[in-house]
Amino acid sequence: MLRNRNSPFIAGARCAQRSWACDLSDRCTHFARFNALLNGIENVVAVQGDLYEPVEGLHFDRIVAHPPYVPAEEQKLMFRDGGQDGEQILRGIVQGLPAHLTPGGRFYALSLITDREGEMVEERVRKWLGETNSEFDVLLVVNEAERRPNSILQAVAEAKGKLGELGPRSRVYERLKVETILYGVLVVERHETERAPLTRRCQKSRTAGSEIVEWFRRWQKAAAQPKFQGLLMDASPRLAGGMALTVTHVEQNGELAPAEFRMRVKHPLVSDARVEPWVAALVGACDGSHSGIELFRYLKEQEVISEEMSEDEFGGVLRLLLESGFLEIEEFRLPGQMTKAFERSVAGVH
């Protein structure tokens, strides 16, 4: 099932055996049917109804949504207003996933959502999944993050065109104890086999395409596999394009001494981190010609890292640097897909 203006036709034309387009509006449903006929796409079924009502009892491999997400005391514009907290429609769609998403199936939604006091978006989404939430991974790829509610709402209004006055929303966010407003892609994936659920997020650059969403999803699944640590230590990390390391020196006893090491990357992921000196040395040694285990042994020999640091601890830092977009490995290039050989190795498929 696909709740998006163009997704049903793309899926029907390219890959799906059958695609359902669901919409509450009778007018939108009529035009969806007309569009399918006009383009000769026979495997798209356009149905009218509220959320899953017209497809009750059906199960789907992919569910896609771009729901209304603007907070509104009353719904004046069906395709814009998303209830008093802006998440009413999204919440209803997620709550229906346990009944409609197949094992191995994925849900994607582009939406405006909020971090609130004591509760991240991902934690709230997991609660919406109910008693079966441990069967799902919940991932968030952030496009925009804003701590000033009125700024992002104004941007939404301008992007949507002249849809009438949005009005002040500050009181809504104050009541909800909103800390950050996020605009991004929510991904919920149902496990094919029993395993621990993943709850993760990242921030992509404005100019990065949708492929980074799949990169992040596949990276997280791979990193959760028992074999991943060994495979990672055998890989040869290198600097990601655009990565910058800034060293700040301050006066100490009449001389300049390094006091802060900060790494930044702006594409395709956005990351900014203050790191320990030994991490800066590690990053500087990552030229793609040495494996993770070789770097670990070399830095120990040079006494850059402590004798007490274990290989697993070192691998954890290396993994975080890769996941944040500071480094990359040939087997898992940014922003594209990992190589098929590496994916099979992680999954234990031969």
N, C-alpha and C positions, 0 to 999 in steps of 0.2 A: 504494500500500500504506500502511496506517495502523496503527501499533502503539500504540494508545491505546484506553482503554475506551469513550469516547463518540465519538471522531473518525470512525470508519467510518460510523456512522449519521447523523451530521450531514452528512458529505460525500455520502453516498448519497441523503439526503433533499433536499439543497439544490442540489448542483452537479455531482457526479461522475456520469459515465456508468456506471462500475462502481467499487466500492470493496472492497479486500481487508482483512480484519482477521486479523492473524497473531498467534499466541500459542503459547508452549511448553507451556502447561497445557491438557490435554484438557478439564478442567472449564470453564475460561474460554472455550474455543472452543465448547463445547456451549451455554453461556449466551449467547454472542454470536449464535449461530444462532437460539436461542429468542427473543432480543430483536428480531432482524430480522423474524421471523415475526409476533411479537406486534404490531409497529408497521407491518406491511405494507410493509416496505422490501425490495423484491425484487432490488435491484442491489448488495447487500452479500454478499460471499463470505467466510465465516469458515473459516479453515484452521489446522490445528495443525501445529507444527513449530518447529525452531530457526532463528531469524532469517529468512533468505531461502530456506531449504530448501524450503518448500512452494510458493514462487512462482518457482522457478528458471527463467530464460529470459524472464521478464516484465519490462517496463519501465514506470515510473510517472512521472506529472507531479508528484505530491506524495507525500512520505513523512513521516509524523509519528510521533514516539516519545516516550514518557515512561518511560524504562528504569529498572530498579532501579539505585541509585547509592550505597548505603551500603557502605563497605569492610567486608569480612568474610573471615576466614581460611577459613571453610567456609560454604557456602550453606545456611542453615537456613530462611530464608523466601524463596521464589522471587521474589516481587514486590518485595522490599526489598533483598536483598544483591546487590551488583554486583561481586563478585570482590575480590581482595586490595587493589586500588587504588580500587575503586568505579567504575571506568570500563570494565570488561571488556565489558559488554553494549553500551554506547554505542560503544566502539571497533569492535566487530564490525559494528554497523549502518553506521557511517561507512565502514569498509573495503569494504562492499558497494555503496556509492553509485556508483562508476564503472561497475559492471555493470548497475545497475538504474534509475538516474535519467536521464530523458530530457534533451536539450539544452533549456535554459529551465526545467527542473524545479527544485523546491526541496525541501529537507529541513529539518524543524523538530524540535528536541528540547528538552524542559524537563528539566534535569538538574542534579545536583551535580557540579562539576568543579573542578580545582585548577590554580592557577599554581604552578610549581615553580622551584627555583633555576636561573636561566639559561634557562627555557623557559616562555613564556606558553601558556595553553590553546590559543589559535588556532594557534600554531606546531605544537603537538603534533597537533591535528586535521588540519592540512595534511599532516603526515607520514603519517597514517593513510590518506590518499587515494592514496598511492603515486605512481607515475610520472606519472599524469594529473592531479596536484594543481593544475597551472597552468590547468586548465579550470574551476576552481571558485572562487567567492568564499566566504570564511569570515568570518562576522559573529557577534558575541556581544553580546547585550543582557543586562546583569547586573541581577538583581533584588536580590540580597543579596551582600555581600562581607564576609568575616569572617577575621581573622587569628588567632582563637582556635578551634582545631578542635573542642574539646569543647563549646563554646557552640552552634555551628551543628548539631552532631550531636544534641545534646539537643533543639534546636528541631525537628529532623526526627522524633525519637522521639515528642515530644508531639503533633506534627501528625498522625502516623500512628496514634496511639492506643497501647493497651497491647499491644505486640508482643514483649514480652520485653526483657531487658536488652541494650543495645547493647554495653556493655563499653567499656573505655578504647581509644581509637584513636590516642593520641599517638605510640606507637611506629611505627604505620603511616605517619603523616605525617612523622615524623622520618626514616624510611628513604627515603621518596620525596622528601625535602627540599622539602616543601610550604611555600610562603610565604603563600598566600592561598587560602581555600576560597570558591568562587563558586557561587551558585545562580541560574540564568538560562536564557535561550532561546538555543540555538545554531542558526544559520541557515546552511545550505550551499546555494549556488545554482550550477547548471551553466550555463556560457555558451552562448548561442545562436550567437554569432559569436566569432571569435578576438579576444581583447583581454587586457590585463594583469590578473592576478587581484587582488582586493581582500581585505585582511585587516584588519578593524576591530573596535572594541568601543565600547560606551557603557554608562552606568549609568542606568537609569530609576528613578523614585521608586516606592515600594511601592504608592502609590495610582493610578499610571498604568496604563491598560488595555493590552491586547495591540496596540491600534492603533499604539502607539509603535514596536513591532517593525517593522511595515510601513513606517512613516515613515522609520525609520533605514535600512532596506534600500533603499528607493527613493531616498532622499537620496544614499546612497553610489553607487548606480548612475548617478544623474544627474550627480553631481560628478565622475565619472570620464570623462564625455564631453568631447570637445575644445571644444564650443561653450559649455560651462557657465560659464567665466570671463566671457565677454562678456555672457551673459544675467544673471549675478549682478550685474555692475556696472551693468546697466540697471535692476535691481530696487531698490525703496526699503525698506531695513531699518527695523524699529522694535523697541522694547524688548519682550522676551517677558514675559508675565505672571508676576509674582512675582520678577523679577530684582532683586537688591539689590547696591548698590555701597557698600562701606565704605572710608572714607579715615581712616587713622590718622595723627594729628599727634604730633610729638615736639618737645621743646624744642631750639632751635638759636639760640645767641647771645642768649638771653633772650626768644626769640619762638617761637611754635608754627609748625612748618612741616610740610607733608604728607610723610610718609615711606613709607607703604605704601598701595597701592590694591588692594583685593581684591573680586572679583565672585563672587556665589553665586546659584544657582538650585536649587530643590528639586522642581519639577514642571513638565512631565512627565519631564524629564531631571534628573539630579543632577550638578551641576558646581560646582567651587570652584577659582578660579584667582587668583593674584597677577599683576597686569598692570602694564605701564609706564604712566606718566601720559598719554601720547598716546592709548593705547587707551581709557582712561577718558574722555578728551575725545571720542573717536570715538563711543563708546557713548552719551554724553550728547547727541550731535547726531543720533542716530538716532530721529527722531520719525515716520518713515513718509512724510515729504513730500519727501525728497531721495534721489536715486538714489546708488548706490555711487560712480559716477564724479564726481558733483557733490560728494559728501563728500570724495573724494580731492583734488579741486582746491581746495575751500574750506580744508581743513586744511593744504594746502601754502601757500596764500596767507597764512594766519594763522601760518605757520611753526611749526605744532604738530608736523608730521612733517618729517623732513629732506628736503632737495632731492634727495638721492640715492635716496630710496625710489622704486621703480618701481610702476607700476600693478598689475603681476602680484603683487608682494610685498604690496601693500595688499589686493588681492583675496584673497590667501591668508589674511591675518589676518581679514578679514571672513567668509570661509568658515568658519574655525575658530570664530568667535563664534556663527555660526548653527548649526553642527553641534553645539556644546556646549549649545545651548538658551538662550543669553543674549539673542540677537536672533531675530527671525523676519521672513519676507517674505510678502507676500500670496500669492505663487505657491506657497509651501511652508509652509503654516500648521502650527503646533504645536497639538495632537498629531495632527491629521488628515492627509489626503492632499494632495499638491500638486495644483494645478489641472490639468485635462487639457490645456489649451492650453500650459502651461509644459512639461509632460512631452513633448508632441509636438515642441515647439521644440527641446528638448534632444536628442531622438532623431533630429531631422531629418525627422520625418514630417509631411507636409502633406496 
